[in-house]
Amino acid sequence: MAIPNDISRDQVDELRDIAERVARRAGDLVRDGRPDRVEVAATKSSPQDVVTAMDLASEALLRDLLGAARPGDGVLGEEGGFTPGRTGVTWVVDPIDGTVNYLYGLANYAVMVAAVLMPDDGVPDPATWTVLASCVHAPGDGRTFTAGRGAGSWLDGRRLELREPGPLDLCLVGTGFGYRREVRELQGRVLAELLPQVRDIRRLGSAGLDLCTLATGGLDLYFERGLQPWDLAAPSLVVTEAGGQVSGLRGLAAGQVMTVAGHPVRTGELMAVLEGAGADGPL
């Protein structure tokens, strides 16, 4: 993927290094500071959609570290919202992706940090921004994914290159579910239609690690409804820099209505099934 003309490769490398450094620091806090019993601090879209005190502490640390490293940049965080900057670069952070896994003591969660270049109007929108660099760090098992625009994507120093999968009926497909009843009802209907047409379905509980697992070949395809900008920014670059495609349905960009990812030779087949099943339909 081409680097924007006003951004150099050295700048991309610097942003990637910062993303990795702050994600690892927050990951240490999240992992080492986890009590034996994690309490829910708040809920969001439903009682099942939880926030822990560590989500808040992790994002506060990320904002402090990024502010020290890059004063003047904006920050968009899952818990703290959007703080505009003046440099054109905005950091998009998810302090714990997979909070319910973290709540239950499951290792499949991540700290995600991405640097994006936004248009002049400064609106944080995955359809219009350009992701420059990112890190997805999994404190539970130590995996660290990094990517730089035009510089490839990596897992713990190993270059990632997406393999071409077999036919759809031999594809292992990852997905996730929303927390609102009406979303889950629609997702259940879609899943019932898709399941007989693929090898199997996996639901790991962290959209970011699902996408990064796809980049390693651990999944063949991935789709999910309801992803937010902080869910997409960091892992989408890992996928695309590994040679994958990340998009929505019906010619739209990836986003809250639908995200589909995989090797470009196979994503169209999955999109056709999802469109036929009305996966992006009204709720």
C-alpha positions in Angstrom: 0.0 0.0 0.0 1.3 3.4 -1.0 2.4 5.9 1.6 0.7 9.3 1.3 3.0 11.9 -0.5 3.3 14.1 2.6 4.4 11.2 4.9 7.9 9.6 4.6 8.9 6.0 5.3 10.9 7.2 8.3 7.8 8.8 9.7 5.8 5.7 9.3 8.5 3.7 11.0 8.6 6.2 13.9 4.8 6.0 14.3 4.9 2.2 14.2 7.6 2.1 16.9 5.6 4.5 19.1 2.4 2.4 18.6 4.3 -0.7 19.7 6.0 0.9 22.7 2.8 2.4 24.2 0.7 -0.8 23.5 3.3 -2.9 25.3 3.3 -0.5 28.3 -0.5 -0.6 28.5 -0.4 -4.3 28.0 1.9 -4.7 31.0 -0.5 -2.6 33.1 -3.6 -4.6 32.0 -1.9 -8.0 32.5 0.0 -7.4 35.7 -2.7 -5.3 37.3 -5.5 -7.8 36.8 -7.1 -8.7 40.2 -8.2 -12.2 40.9 -11.8 -11.0 40.5 -12.4 -8.3 37.9 -15.4 -6.1 38.6 -17.6 -4.3 36.0 -17.2 -0.6 36.3 -19.9 0.4 33.8 -22.0 -0.9 30.9 -22.5 0.5 27.4 -25.0 -0.7 24.8 -26.5 -3.4 27.0 -25.9 -5.0 30.4 -23.7 -7.6 28.6 -21.5 -4.8 27.0 -19.1 -4.1 29.9 -16.3 -1.7 30.9 -13.8 -2.5 33.6 -11.8 -0.2 35.7 -8.7 -1.5 33.8 -10.2 -0.4 30.4 -10.3 3.2 31.9 -6.8 2.9 33.4 -5.3 1.5 30.2 -6.7 4.2 28.0 -5.6 6.9 30.5 -2.0 5.5 30.3 -2.1 5.3 26.5 -3.3 9.0 26.3 -0.5 10.1 28.7 2.2 8.2 26.8 1.1 9.4 23.4 0.8 12.9 24.6 4.4 12.8 25.8 5.7 11.2 22.6 3.6 13.2 20.1 2.2 16.4 21.6 -0.3 18.0 19.2 -1.6 14.7 17.8 -5.3 13.9 18.3 -6.6 10.8 20.1 -9.7 8.8 19.6 -10.3 6.2 22.3 -13.1 3.8 23.0 -13.6 5.1 26.5 -12.5 8.7 26.4 -13.9 9.8 23.0 -12.2 12.1 20.5 -9.7 14.8 21.4 -8.8 16.7 18.2 -5.2 17.5 17.4 -3.4 20.0 15.2 -0.9 17.8 13.3 -3.3 15.8 11.1 -2.3 12.6 12.9 -4.8 11.0 15.2 -4.1 8.0 17.4 -7.0 5.5 17.6 -6.8 3.3 20.7 -8.7 0.4 22.1 -7.5 -0.1 25.7 -8.8 -3.7 26.0 -10.3 -5.3 22.9 -12.0 -8.3 24.2 -13.1 -6.9 27.6 -15.5 -9.8 28.3 -12.6 -12.3 27.8 -10.5 -10.2 30.2 -13.4 -10.2 32.7 -13.5 -14.0 32.7 -9.8 -14.5 32.8 -9.5 -15.7 29.1 -6.2 -14.8 27.4 -7.7 -13.6 24.1 -7.7 -9.9 24.5 -5.5 -7.1 23.1 -4.4 -3.5 23.4 -4.6 -1.8 20.0 -3.0 1.4 18.9 -3.0 3.0 15.4 -1.9 6.3 13.9 -4.2 7.5 11.2 -4.1 10.5 8.8 -7.5 12.2 8.7 -9.0 14.5 6.1 -8.9 18.3 6.8 -12.4 18.3 8.4 -10.9 16.2 11.2 -13.8 13.7 11.5 -12.6 10.3 12.7 -14.2 8.0 10.1 -12.6 4.7 8.9 -14.1 5.3 5.5 -12.0 8.5 5.0 -8.9 8.2 7.1 -5.6 6.5 6.1 -4.0 4.2 8.6 -0.3 4.8 8.7 1.0 2.5 11.5 -0.4 0.2 14.1 0.2 -2.4 16.8 -2.0 -5.1 18.2 -0.5 -6.5 21.4 -1.9 -9.5 23.2 -0.7 -9.4 26.8 -2.3 -12.7 27.7 0.0 -14.7 25.5 2.7 -12.1 24.5 1.9 -11.9 20.7 2.6 -8.6 19.1 1.4 -7.6 15.6 2.8 -4.5 14.0 2.2 -2.9 10.6 3.4 0.2 8.7 1.8 1.5 5.6 4.0 0.3 2.7 6.3 -1.5 5.1 4.4 -4.8 5.6 2.9 -6.4 8.7 4.7 -8.5 11.2 4.1 -11.0 14.1 7.0 -10.9 16.6 9.5 -10.1 13.9 8.1 -12.6 11.3 6.8 -11.0 8.1 3.2 -11.9 7.4 1.9 -12.8 4.0 -1.7 -13.9 3.5 -2.1 -17.3 1.8 -4.7 -18.0 -0.8 -7.5 -20.1 0.8 -9.3 -23.0 -0.8 -13.0 -22.9 -1.9 -15.6 -21.4 0.4 -16.8 -24.7 1.7 -13.3 -25.4 3.0 -12.8 -22.0 4.6 -12.6 -21.5 8.4 -14.5 -18.3 9.0 -14.2 -16.0 12.1 -16.9 -13.7 13.3 -18.2 -12.0 16.5 -21.6 -11.0 17.9 -23.1 -7.8 19.2 -24.5 -7.2 22.6 -27.9 -5.9 21.7 -30.7 -8.4 21.4 -31.9 -7.3 17.9 -28.4 -7.4 16.6 -27.9 -11.0 17.9 -31.2 -12.1 16.4 -30.1 -10.9 12.9 -26.6 -12.4 13.4 -28.1 -15.8 14.4 -30.2 -15.9 11.2 -27.2 -15.0 9.1 -25.0 -17.6 10.8 -27.6 -20.3 10.2 -27.5 -19.6 6.5 -23.7 -19.3 6.2 -22.7 -22.3 8.4 -23.7 -25.1 5.9 -21.6 -23.3 3.2 -18.2 -23.1 5.0 -15.8 -25.5 6.8 -16.7 -24.1 10.2 -17.1 -20.9 12.3 -14.9 -19.5 15.0 -15.7 -16.8 17.6 -12.7 -15.8 19.6 -14.1 -12.7 21.4 -11.7 -10.1 20.1 -12.2 -8.5 16.7 -8.7 -7.3 16.6 -7.1 -10.7 17.3 -9.6 -12.3 14.9 -8.3 -10.0 12.1 -4.7 -10.5 13.1 -5.2 -14.3 13.2 -6.6 -14.1 9.7 -3.3 -12.4 8.6 -1.3 -15.3 10.0 -3.4 -17.9 8.2 -5.2 -19.0 11.4 -8.5 -18.1 9.7 -9.4 -18.0 6.1 -12.1 -15.3 6.2 -13.7 -13.0 8.7 -16.9 -10.9 9.0 -18.6 -9.0 11.7 -21.4 -6.4 12.1 -21.0 -3.6 14.7 -17.3 -2.9 14.6 -16.3 0.6 15.8 -13.4 2.7 14.5 -11.1 1.6 17.4 -11.9 -2.0 16.6 -10.8 -1.6 13.0 -7.9 0.9 12.8 -5.0 -1.2 14.1 -5.8 -4.7 12.9 -7.1 -3.6 9.4 -3.6 -2.4 8.5 -2.1 -5.7 9.7 -4.5 -7.5 7.3 -4.0 -5.2 4.3 -0.2 -5.1 4.6 -0.2 -8.9 4.6 -2.0 -8.8 1.3 -5.6 -9.1 2.5 -8.7 -7.1 1.8 -10.9 -5.3 4.4 -14.2 -3.9 3.2 -17.9 -3.6 3.7 -20.8 -4.9 1.6 -22.3 -3.5 -1.6 -19.2 -1.4 -2.4 -19.1 0.3 1.0 -16.1 0.7 3.2 -15.6 -1.5 6.3 -17.4 -0.1 9.3 -20.2 -0.6 11.8 -22.7 -2.0 9.3 -20.4 -4.7 8.1 -16.7 -5.6 7.9 -15.5 -8.5 5.7 -11.8 -9.5 5.5 -9.8 -12.1 3.8 -7.7 -12.9 0.7 -9.1 -10.9 -2.3 -9.8 -14.1 -4.3 -12.3 -15.4 -1.7 -13.9 -12.4 0.0 -16.3 -11.8 -2.9 -17.9 -15.2 -2.3 -18.4 -14.5 1.4 -19.8 -11.0 0.6 -22.4 -12.6 -1.8 -23.6 -15.0 0.8 -23.8 -12.2 3.4 -25.7 -9.9 1.1 -28.1 -12.6 0.2 -28.7 -13.3 3.8 -29.4 -9.6 4.5 -26.5 -9.4 7.0 -26.4 -5.6 6.6 -30.2 -5.2 6.8 -32.1 -2.9 9.1 -32.4 -3.8 12.8 
